[in-house]
Amino acid sequence: MRCLSIEPLSGAAGDMILASLLDLGADQQQIVDGLKSAGLRDFELQFTRKRCPHGIVCGYLEVLTSENTHDHEHSHDHEHSHDHEHSHDHEHSHDHEHSHDHEHSHADGPSCARPHSHRGLAEILSMLRGSKAPSRAIARAEKVFQRLADAEGAIHGVSPAEIHFHEVGAVDSIVDIFGTCLALECLQIEKIFCPMHKVGYGTVRCAHGVMPVPAPATAKLLEGFPVTRLPLQSELTTPTGAAILTALAEGQYCRGEQRILASGYGHGRKEFPELPNILRAILLEVASDSQETRWNRDRIAVLECEIDDQTGESLGFLQEKLLAGGALDVSFWPSQMKKNRPGTHLQILCALGHEGPLAEIILTQSSSIGVRVRESERLVLPRSACELMTQWGPVRAKKIIRPGNKIEVQAEFDSARELALRLDLPLRQILSQCDQWE
């Protein structure tokens, strides 16, 4: 299985991602043909390789259209508020500038005037679906644009369908997103990973005035993802870069035995003396599991603490409160604490973002005076809800797909218990008939 690890050394932008894939060997003509099949005509991909000031040969990409000049900069007051130019890339003419890219995905509501480049989400999706590109490339591009529209809608308080983008609808930005998805198809990439997202600090002037870095849309897109803030007064990750990586990446790291096939580098237009302004893409061949194990990966929070001087009944009450408060799982086990005191170790699994409320329950309902919190990755087998029909009535259950595509059905205990109590039947009799369905 061919996988891709995208490593933003100093941030990410759409053109940097596409440049890294072209540097990896993606066929430029295939990408151009796919873009033209979506109705894009007046554009040119100008891709070159040259050594950057830090000594690494990188790919440089410019998207030339009738809407920009050959130096890919525009002339309408788009500078950062700290008297420095964009840190990575090319600027545009809507009073907004960017550190990496040639876009800032600020959007207008439906009442704003819209030049031809201000396309709405529906128009962009229609272009993608009408293209002759591979279905997976279209699906990936749709996912990126939908995620970007969702973020913009949340920022501006409108539905995604009402969003009309300043630059995401422009030709060069469609090229960045759809071109990246076409390049992934050229390279036969099955899965994408991104270890860490990088952001800078300061402010940026855009269509809506002076905004903090990261820009509101970028910050929204990066919610729930691991982020490192670099000491660079510049917008390092643009909305388009964030949308591509958060929509397509399946985790931080590719697990299992793997072999590096190639690496590619995409460079932004801005130079930083502190570190190279590059994004690296590493092409990996990952060994497939012989049993065709399939699972989902996600990230969760783990809360832990030690508790003493509490009765079993009070711990049971604490467990009920935690589960009602959104915990995914609550576990207790004996522990030996300092001064040889016997105690209880509490471990809670929860979705990212729920740590605060659950920690408050622990510190309110238990004798613990501190909680340890960490982020963890977990592997989860595919599952779905179903019903088992017994001679006494239906019992709720879950269908699980085990490694090797073995299907297992497990009755929900509470549902079987309710049926047993209602009909005054032995619980084991109901569970026994449910087991026959496995």
C-alpha positions in Angstrom: 0.0 0.0 0.0 1.4 3.4 -1.0 1.1 6.1 1.7 2.2 9.7 1.9 3.6 11.5 4.9 3.3 15.3 4.5 5.6 17.1 6.8 5.2 20.9 7.0 8.5 22.2 8.4 7.3 25.8 8.6 3.7 25.6 7.6 1.6 24.5 4.7 -0.1 26.2 1.7 -1.9 24.7 -1.3 0.8 25.5 -3.8 3.5 24.1 -1.5 1.7 20.8 -1.2 1.2 20.5 -4.9 4.8 21.5 -5.6 6.0 18.7 -3.3 3.9 16.1 -5.1 5.2 17.3 -8.5 8.7 17.1 -7.1 7.9 13.5 -6.1 7.1 12.7 -9.7 3.4 13.4 -10.2 2.7 13.8 -13.9 2.2 17.5 -14.6 0.4 17.0 -17.9 -2.1 14.5 -16.3 -2.9 17.1 -13.7 -3.4 19.9 -16.3 -5.6 17.6 -18.3 -7.7 16.8 -15.3 -8.1 20.5 -14.4 -9.1 21.4 -17.9 -11.7 18.7 -17.9 -13.3 20.5 -15.0 -13.8 23.6 -17.2 -10.6 25.5 -16.2 -9.0 26.9 -19.3 -7.0 30.1 -18.8 -4.2 29.0 -16.5 -0.6 27.7 -16.7 1.3 25.6 -14.2 4.9 26.9 -13.9 6.9 24.3 -12.0 10.7 24.6 -11.5 13.3 22.9 -9.3 16.1 24.9 -7.8 18.2 25.0 -4.7 16.8 27.1 -1.9 19.0 29.4 0.3 19.3 26.5 2.9 20.9 24.3 0.3 18.0 21.9 -0.5 16.7 21.4 -4.1 13.0 22.1 -3.9 10.0 22.4 -6.2 8.6 25.9 -6.8 5.1 26.3 -8.3 3.4 29.3 -9.7 -0.2 29.2 -11.1 -0.4 31.8 -13.8 -3.9 33.0 -14.8 -5.4 36.0 -16.4 -6.3 37.2 -12.9 -2.7 37.5 -11.8 0.6 38.7 -13.1 3.7 36.7 -13.9 5.3 37.5 -10.6 2.1 36.3 -9.0 1.6 39.3 -6.8 -1.3 41.8 -6.8 -1.3 45.5 -6.1 -4.0 46.3 -3.6 -2.6 46.8 -0.1 -2.1 43.3 1.1 0.6 43.3 3.6 0.9 41.9 7.1 0.3 44.5 9.8 3.9 44.1 11.0 5.4 45.7 7.8 6.5 42.4 6.3 5.4 40.6 3.2 3.8 37.2 3.0 5.9 34.6 4.3 5.4 31.9 1.8 3.8 32.8 -1.4 1.9 35.0 -3.7 -0.5 37.7 -2.8 -3.9 38.6 -4.1 -5.9 41.7 -4.9 -8.7 41.6 -2.4 -7.0 43.5 0.4 -5.7 40.3 1.9 -2.3 38.7 1.9 -0.9 35.4 2.9 2.1 34.0 4.3 2.3 30.8 2.3 -0.2 30.8 -0.4 -2.0 32.8 -2.9 -5.3 32.8 -1.1 -7.0 33.7 2.1 -10.3 31.9 2.2 -12.4 34.8 3.5 -15.9 34.6 2.3 -18.8 36.8 1.6 -22.4 36.2 2.4 -24.9 36.0 -0.4 -25.5 39.7 -0.7 -21.9 40.7 -1.6 -20.9 41.6 -5.2 -19.2 38.6 -6.8 -16.7 38.9 -9.7 -16.4 35.8 -11.8 -13.7 34.4 -9.6 -15.9 34.4 -6.5 -17.4 31.0 -7.0 -19.8 29.4 -4.5 -19.5 25.9 -3.2 -22.2 24.5 -5.4 -20.6 25.8 -8.6 -17.2 24.4 -7.6 -18.7 21.0 -6.8 -20.5 21.0 -10.1 -17.2 21.7 -11.9 -15.5 18.8 -10.1 -18.3 16.3 -10.8 -18.4 17.3 -14.4 -14.7 16.6 -14.9 -13.2 13.4 -16.4 -10.9 13.0 -13.4 -10.7 9.7 -11.4 -13.6 9.3 -9.0 -11.3 9.2 -5.9 -9.6 12.5 -6.9 -13.1 14.1 -7.3 -14.2 12.7 -3.9 -11.1 14.0 -2.2 -11.4 17.5 -3.7 -15.1 17.6 -2.7 -14.1 16.7 0.8 -11.6 19.5 1.0 -13.9 22.2 -0.4 -16.8 21.1 1.8 -14.5 21.3 4.9 -13.4 24.7 3.9 -16.9 25.9 3.3 -18.0 24.5 6.7 -15.2 26.4 8.4 -16.0 29.6 6.6 -19.7 29.2 7.3 -19.1 28.8 11.0 -16.8 31.9 11.1 -19.3 34.1 9.2 -22.5 32.6 10.7 -24.0 31.4 7.5 -24.6 28.0 5.9 -21.8 26.5 3.8 -24.1 26.8 0.7 -24.2 30.6 1.1 -20.4 31.0 1.2 -18.9 32.7 -1.8 -15.1 32.6 -1.5 -12.8 35.5 -2.4 -10.0 33.3 -3.6 -10.9 29.7 -3.0 -13.2 30.2 -6.0 -10.4 31.7 -8.0 -8.7 29.6 -10.7 -5.4 29.3 -8.9 -6.9 28.1 -5.7 -9.0 25.5 -7.4 -5.8 24.4 -9.1 -4.1 24.0 -5.8 -6.9 21.8 -4.2 -8.0 19.8 -7.2 -4.5 19.6 -8.6 -3.3 18.2 -5.3 -6.0 15.5 -5.4 -5.1 14.7 -9.0 -1.4 14.4 -8.1 -2.3 12.0 -5.3 -4.0 9.9 -7.8 -1.0 10.0 -10.2 1.2 8.7 -7.4 -1.4 6.1 -6.4 -1.6 7.3 -2.8 -4.0 5.2 -0.6 -3.6 7.1 2.7 -2.2 10.4 3.8 -0.6 11.3 7.1 0.5 14.6 8.6 2.6 14.6 11.8 2.1 18.2 13.0 0.6 21.5 11.8 2.7 24.7 12.2 1.4 28.2 12.8 3.1 31.5 13.4 2.0 34.6 15.3 1.0 38.2 14.7 -1.8 39.7 12.6 -2.7 39.7 8.9 -4.7 42.2 6.9 -7.5 40.7 4.8 -10.8 41.5 3.2 -12.4 41.8 6.7 -9.7 44.0 8.2 -6.8 43.0 10.5 -7.1 39.4 11.8 -5.0 37.4 14.2 -2.6 34.7 13.0 -3.6 32.0 12.4 -6.5 33.4 10.5 -10.0 32.6 11.8 -10.7 30.0 9.1 -7.3 28.4 9.6 -7.9 28.2 13.4 -11.3 26.7 12.8 -9.9 24.1 10.5 -7.2 23.1 12.9 -9.5 22.6 15.9 -8.8 19.2 17.4 -5.5 18.7 15.5 -2.0 18.8 17.0 -0.4 22.3 16.4 3.0 23.8 17.0 3.4 27.6 17.2 6.7 28.7 15.7 8.5 32.0 16.7 7.8 33.5 13.2 5.8 36.6 12.8 3.9 35.4 9.8 0.9 33.3 8.7 2.5 29.9 8.2 -0.5 27.7 7.4 -3.1 29.1 5.1 -6.8 28.1 5.0 -6.3 26.1 1.8 -3.3 24.3 3.3 -5.1 23.5 6.5 -8.2 22.3 4.6 -6.2 19.9 2.4 -4.3 18.4 5.3 -7.1 18.1 7.8 -9.6 16.8 5.3 -7.3 14.1 3.7 -4.9 13.1 6.4 -5.9 10.0 8.4 -3.6 10.6 11.4 -0.2 11.8 12.4 1.9 8.7 11.6 1.8 5.7 9.3 2.2 2.6 11.4 3.7 -0.8 10.6 6.6 -1.9 8.5 7.3 0.6 5.7 9.9 1.5 3.1 10.7 5.0 1.8 10.3 5.1 -1.9 11.0 8.8 -2.6 10.7 12.3 -1.1 9.7 15.6 -2.6 10.0 19.2 -1.4 7.7 22.2 -2.0 9.0 25.7 -1.3 7.1 28.9 -0.6 8.1 32.3 -2.0 9.1 33.8 1.4 12.5 33.1 2.8 13.1 32.7 6.6 16.6 33.0 8.0 15.7 30.8 10.9 14.6 27.7 9.0 13.8 26.5 5.4 10.4 27.5 4.1 9.7 24.0 2.8 7.1 21.3 3.0 8.3 17.7 2.6 6.2 14.8 1.2 7.6 11.3 1.8 6.2 8.4 -0.4 6.0 5.2 1.6 5.4 1.6 0.7 3.6 0.1 3.7 3.3 -3.7 4.2 -0.3 -4.9 4.1 -1.6 -7.1 6.9 -1.9 -10.7 5.8 -5.3 -11.0 7.4 -6.6 -7.8 5.8 -7.1 -6.2 9.2 -9.2 -3.1 8.9 -9.7 -0.6 11.6 -10.4 3.0 12.1 -7.9 5.3 13.8 -8.8 8.3 15.9 -7.4 10.4 18.7 -8.9 10.5 22.2 -8.0 12.1 25.6 -7.0 9.9 28.5 -7.5 11.2 32.1 -5.9 9.4 35.1 -5.6 9.9 38.8 -5.1 8.0 42.1 -7.9 8.0 44.7 -7.8 6.9 48.3 -10.2 7.3 51.3 -13.3 6.6 49.2 -15.8 3.8 49.5 -16.7 1.5 46.7 -20.2 3.0 46.6 -18.9 6.5 46.1 -16.6 5.3 43.3 -19.6 3.7 41.6 -21.4 7.0 41.9 -18.4 8.8 40.4 -18.4 6.3 37.5 -22.1 7.1 36.8 -21.4 10.8 36.8 -18.4 10.5 34.4 -20.4 8.3 31.9 -23.3 10.7 32.0 -20.8 13.6 31.5 -19.6 12.2 28.2 -16.8 9.7 29.1 -16.3 6.9 26.5 -15.0 4.5 29.2 -14.3 4.5 32.9 -12.0 2.0 34.5 -10.8 1.3 38.1 -8.1 -0.9 39.4 -6.2 -1.3 42.7 -3.0 0.7 43.1 -0.3 1.0 45.8 0.2 4.7 46.7 2.9 6.5 48.6 3.4 5.6 52.3 2.1 2.1 51.4 -1.5 3.3 51.2 -3.8 1.1 49.1 -5.8 3.2 46.7 -7.7 3.1 43.4 -6.4 4.1 40.0 -9.0 5.8 37.8 -8.7 6.0 34.0 -11.1 7.7 31.7 -11.3 7.8 27.9 -13.1 10.7 26.3 -13.3 12.6 23.0 -10.9 15.5 22.5 -12.3 18.7 24.0 -14.2 16.9 26.8 -11.2 16.8 29.2 -12.2 20.0 31.2 -15.7 19.0 32.2 -14.7 15.5 33.1 -11.7 16.7 35.1 -14.1 19.0 37.0 -16.3 16.0 37.9 -13.3 14.1 39.2 -12.1 17.0 41.3 -15.6 17.7 42.6 -16.8 14.1 43.3 -13.6 12.4 44.4 -10.8 13.0 47.0 -8.2 13.4 44.2 -6.5 16.8 44.1 -5.0 16.4 40.5 -5.7 14.8 37.2 -3.2 13.7 34.5 -4.3 14.4 30.9 -2.7 13.1 27.7 -3.7 12.6 24.1 -3.7 9.0 22.7 -4.3 7.3 19.4 -6.6 4.3 19.3 -7.5 1.6 16.8 -11.2 0.8 16.6 -12.8 -2.1 14.7 -15.7 -1.1 12.3 -19.1 -1.5 14.0 -22.7 -0.7 13.4 -26.0 -1.0 15.2 -28.4 -3.8 14.4 -31.2 -5.9 16.0 -31.4 -9.6 16.8 -34.9 -11.1 16.6 -35.6 -13.7 19.3 -38.8 -15.6 19.8 -39.7 -13.1 22.5 -38.9 -10.0 20.6 -36.1 -7.9 19.2 -32.8 -7.2 21.1 -30.5 -4.4 20.2 -27.0 -5.4 19.2 -23.9 -4.3 17.5 -22.2 -5.9 14.4 -18.4 -5.9 14.5 -16.0 -6.7 11.7 -13.1 -8.6 13.1 -9.7 -9.0 11.3 -10.0 -11.2 8.3 -13.5 -9.8 7.6 -15.1 -12.0 10.2 -18.4 -10.6 11.3 -19.4 -10.9 14.9 -22.7 -9.8 16.5 -23.0 -8.9 20.2 -26.3 -8.4 22.0 -26.6 -5.3 24.1 -26.9 -6.4 27.7 -29.2 -3.6 28.7 -31.6 -4.4 25.9 -31.7 -8.1 26.7 -32.1 -7.2 30.4 -35.1 -5.0 29.6 -36.8 -7.8 27.7 -36.1 -10.4 30.5 -37.6 -8.1 33.1 -40.6 -7.2 31.0 -41.5 -10.8 30.2 -40.2 -12.3 33.5 -37.8 -14.6 31.6 -34.4 -15.9 32.6 -31.8 -13.5 31.2 -29.4 -16.3 30.2 -32.2 -17.8 28.1 -32.5 -14.6 26.0 -28.7 -14.2 25.7 -28.3 -17.8 24.7 -30.6 -17.4 21.7 -28.8 -14.1 20.8 -25.5 -16.1 20.7 -26.9 -18.4 18.1 -26.9 -15.5 15.6 -23.1 -15.1 15.7 
